[in-house]
């Protein structure tokens, strides 16, 4: 490994979860948190608690940040007494924010001579360090190459997603939109099944068999959006409208919440009204696009 020491800033539930893989790999680990008591379990594992923020920065060439928001991070890092301590070091930012904040972070880093990457953690704290844990990072490829071995300690699916500093942040938002959309749809389905006294375990079995259809639909949708061509002969928006209306009727008859299905119906109707009635389902993208 290039780096023998690493500092972690922020020891909330997720920030604290980032630390043990580095201790386990034998690196010298320094931790800092505004509430010092949160460092104690990590010190018991072998980390060193910095006396103050400046000492935490001085301790390592690789600094990993996981705080509540960019405003909190900026308040700590964007100080005249801290800037000289950062020059030439590598900062990996896992604080949640938006693309503009990520771009601003990269610009700040470039101005003061810091190697900078912005990232997103796409799994739960208990999964960090495991082979299935997914994380995204973006920024200059040379910076990624310099710390890739260390960053892969955080998860087997640590993924570099390009030079644009905001890429990881923006992809995080897109993947979380998929996460919430699919999970809410699952709960809508479960409520409808429960109302009809269908065992939820049977839903799990059917869903596993249906998975290839879902994945194929995702693939075809991405390809259609990329081509900006929504034509096809599988099922038109008109056909999908009838399908969604049927689901909406079923939910109403079952007496369960159906606002999500009403939303689906509204989007399909808007798509048809905009001239895409003969096109396929990916044409709904035209309702969402700027």
ZINOR-V884932 format. One record per backbone hydrogen bond with DSSP energy under -1.0 kcal/mol. CO is the residue of the C=O (numbers start at 1). NH is the residue of the N-H. If there is no record, write none. Layout:
# ZINOR-V884932
co->(CO CO)
nh->(NH NH)
This chain:
# ZINOR-V884932
co->(4 6 7 8 9 12 14 16 19 19 20 21 22 23 28 29 30 31 32 35 36 37 39 40 42 48 52 53 54 55 61 62 63 64 65 69 70 71 72 73 74 77 79 79 82 83 86 89 90 91 92 93 98 99 100 101 102 103 104 105 106 107 108 109 113 115 117 118 120 124 125 127 130 133 134 135 136 137 138 140 141 142 143 144 147 148 150 151 154 155 159 162 164 166 167 168 169 170 171 172 173 174 175 176 177 178 179 180 181 182 183 184 185 186 187 188 189 190 191 193 194 199 199 200 201 202 203 204 205 206 207 210 210 211 212 213 214 215 216 217 218 219 220 221 222 223 224 224 230 236 237 238 239 240 241 242 243 244 245 246 247 248 249 250 251 258 259 260 261 262 263 264 265 266 267 268 269 270 271 272 276 277 279 280 281 282 283 284 285)
nh->(28 30 64 32 66 16 18 19 22 23 24 25 27 26 6 48 8 50 10 38 39 40 43 44 47 31 56 57 58 59 90 7 92 9 94 73 74 75 76 77 78 79 82 83 85 86 89 115 63 117 65 119 102 103 104 105 106 107 108 109 110 111 112 114 88 91 93 138 136 127 128 130 156 157 122 159 120 161 118 144 145 146 147 148 151 152 153 154 129 158 137 139 167 170 171 172 173 174 175 176 177 178 179 180 181 182 183 184 185 186 187 188 189 190 191 192 193 194 195 198 197 202 203 204 205 206 207 208 209 210 211 213 214 215 216 217 218 219 220 221 222 223 224 225 226 227 228 229 280 240 241 242 243 244 245 246 247 248 249 250 251 252 253 254 256 262 263 264 265 266 267 268 269 270 271 272 273 274 276 275 279 238 237 283 284 285 286 287 289)
